[in-house]
């Protein structure tokens, strides 16, 4: 009888917990706080993706990042995702993230893009998706626009992993 009671308590806890709480919390931040995440800092490869839930190409290519996180899980790779949705859309982003189970740090940037885009890339117009590949040597690769396929991302990762 005690076992049945414990199961009921656990089921109640799981189904009463919001999806966002079951997944990694989204951090709302400004560019100044996010900036250190955009540079090489250790022997890990960083992959930073700027995206939004309303951007169809962004959502389409997230499956490539999800697959890469699984494929390269034993490698020193840090995936960082920066949502450019409005702060008022945080719950929508959390639900999307929980539903899709994408691995990596997730931030919601609450800053005017016109104030920080040039600090990342003076030729970037703000179009998303936009991805940075940051090897430990600091020679950042900037990808403006959607990845063609998973193989393109896989190749970029393989070619930039620390040997």
Secondary structure, DSSP 8 states (H G I E B T S, - for coil): -HHHHHHHHHHHHHHHS-HHHHS---EEE-HHHHGGGGS--SSSEEEEEEE-TT-HHHHHHHHHHHHHHHHTTTS-EEEEEEE-S-GGGHHHHHHHHHHHT--SEEEEE-S-GGGTHHHH-TT--S-SSEEEEE-TT---EEEES--S-HHHHHHHHHHHS--
